[in-house]
Amino acid sequence: PYQSAKILGRRISEIALDRDNVSEVLRIYLEACGSEAEFCKSLQTAPFQAHEPEKKAAILAFLVNELNGSTVVIREIDKTLDNMADYRRNKWIIEGKLRRLRAALAKKIGCTEMEIFNKEDGEQCPNSEVLDKNNFDGDGYVIKKNRMEEDEQQEGKNLA
């Protein structure tokens, strides 16, 4: 109903609101939506800002109820809730993968996950040199230093 309400041939939604015309636009909107005639008459005689707080609250409550019943608003709220559910699901999936990777890394270097990833105590795992950024290959896999040293020694033997 409010889309058909017009002021001087223009829809209400096309009018730029400012302090001077907000009361008139609000009055026409309330009339089109079937609000109480008392609100409409009071907005015709005095601007919205000049009304008593109780009357302003009643008008705002009516507008909030209109918004709560709006299909556009409901659709946006539903989309937002669906997106939040997807984000939470993805978060749980990623956190699960991180836990598995941490457990695999801890098993590979012979430390517990707490020893590797506990940054508060400042102590390092005895095999923490494995976590040095220079010990990663191009694919992101950890290369143990002792394995690299073994490979170098093996190459030295082969050359001799």
C-alpha positions as a printed Julia matrix, in Angstrom:
160×3 Matrix{Float64}:
  0.0     0.0    0.0
  2.78    2.47   0.78
  4.22    2.24  -2.74
  1.02    3.69  -4.15
  1.15    6.68  -1.79
  2.48    9.68  -3.65
  3.36   13.26  -2.9
  2.99   15.57  -5.89
  3.09   12.59  -8.25
  6.23   11.04  -6.73
  6.39    7.85  -4.68
  7.39    8.17  -1.07
 10.41    5.94  -1.65
 11.71    8.43  -4.28
 11.66   11.47  -1.99
 14.86   12.52  -0.25
 14.19   12.84   3.47
 15.36   15.77   5.51
 14.37   17.37   8.79
 11.73   19.54   7.09
  9.76   16.9    5.19
 10.14   13.79   7.34
  6.9    14.45   9.24
  4.82   14.8    6.07
  6.34   11.69   4.48
  5.81    9.77   7.71
  2.18   10.94   7.88
  1.46    9.81   4.31
  3.16    6.47   4.93
  1.16    5.91   8.13
 -2.1     6.76   6.31
 -1.26    4.36   3.48
 -0.43    1.56   5.93
 -3.62    2.01   7.91
 -2.15    3.42  11.08
 -4.33    5.08  13.71
 -5.91    8.3   12.47
 -4.77   10.03  15.66
 -1.1     9.67  14.63
 -1.79   11.0   11.14
 -3.71   14.02  12.4
 -1.06   14.88  14.98
  1.66   14.74  12.3
 -0.42   17.06  10.12
 -0.48   19.74  12.82
  3.01   19.41  14.33
  6.35   17.97  13.15
  7.47   14.58  14.44
 10.26   16.1   16.54
  7.74   18.27  18.46
  5.62   15.35  19.7
  5.7    13.89  23.19
  8.11   10.99  23.76
  5.21    8.53  24.28
  3.67    9.43  20.91
  7.06    9.22  19.17
  7.62    5.79  20.73
  4.2     4.6   19.55
  4.89    5.78  15.99
  8.32    4.15  16.0
  6.83    0.93  17.4
  4.36    0.88  14.52
  7.21    1.35  12.03
  9.25   -1.43  13.65
  6.26   -3.79  13.46
  5.88   -2.91   9.77
  9.54   -3.7    9.18
  9.32   -6.98  11.09
  6.47   -8.07   8.84
  8.21   -6.99   5.63
  9.07   -9.88   3.32
 12.22   -8.1    2.15
 13.54   -7.74   5.69
 12.58  -11.3    6.59
 14.32  -12.62   3.46
 17.51  -10.69   4.33
 17.47  -11.96   7.91
 17.01  -15.54   6.66
 19.9   -15.14   4.21
 22.12  -13.76   6.95
 21.26  -16.65   9.27
 21.96  -19.17   6.49
 25.31  -17.5    5.78
 26.21  -17.58   9.46
 25.37  -21.29   9.63
 27.59  -21.92   6.58
 30.43  -19.9    8.09
 30.21  -21.83  11.36
 30.17  -25.16   9.5
 33.2   -24.14   7.45
 34.96  -22.96  10.62
 34.45  -26.37  12.24
 35.74  -28.14   9.13
 38.87  -25.97   8.98
 39.52  -26.32  12.71
 39.19  -30.1   12.38
 41.72  -30.14   9.55
 44.09  -27.98  11.62
 43.79  -30.37  14.57
 44.59  -33.34  12.32
 47.57  -31.53  10.77
 48.9   -30.53  14.19
 48.54  -34.09  15.45
 50.31  -35.43  12.36
 53.15  -32.91  12.76
 53.49  -33.72  16.45
 53.62  -37.44  15.68
 56.16  -36.87  12.91
 58.62  -34.94  15.06
 58.0   -36.88  18.26
 56.47  -34.17  20.43
 53.05  -33.55  21.81
 50.85  -30.9   20.26
 51.11  -28.85  23.43
 54.91  -28.83  23.26
 54.87  -27.63  19.66
 52.14  -25.02  19.75
 52.31  -23.71  23.33
 53.8   -20.25  22.89
 53.23  -19.06  26.46
 56.02  -20.93  28.2
 58.6   -20.13  25.53
 60.14  -23.6   25.73
 60.75  -25.43  22.53
 60.2   -29.03  21.67
 63.51  -30.95  21.56
 62.9   -31.53  17.86
 61.66  -28.0   17.19
 64.37  -27.38  14.62
 62.04  -29.27  12.32
 59.66  -26.31  12.49
 62.27  -23.9   11.15
 60.98  -22.24   7.99
 64.03  -23.43   6.08
 63.02  -27.04   6.66
 59.92  -26.91   4.47
 59.99  -28.11   0.89
 58.09  -26.37  -1.89
 54.91  -28.35  -1.21
 54.77  -27.33   2.44
 55.99  -30.67   3.84
 58.38  -30.76   6.76
 61.86  -32.04   6.08
 63.75  -33.28   9.12
 67.3   -32.02   9.45
 68.68  -35.4   10.35
 67.12  -36.85   7.2
 68.71  -34.08   5.14
 72.05  -34.76   6.78
 71.65  -38.48   6.08
 70.95  -37.71   2.42
 74.05  -35.5    2.25
 76.18  -38.18   3.86
 74.79  -40.79   1.47
 75.67  -38.56  -1.5
 79.2   -38.15  -0.11
 79.6   -41.91   0.11
 78.33  -42.38  -3.41
 80.88  -39.86  -4.75
 83.77  -41.59  -2.99
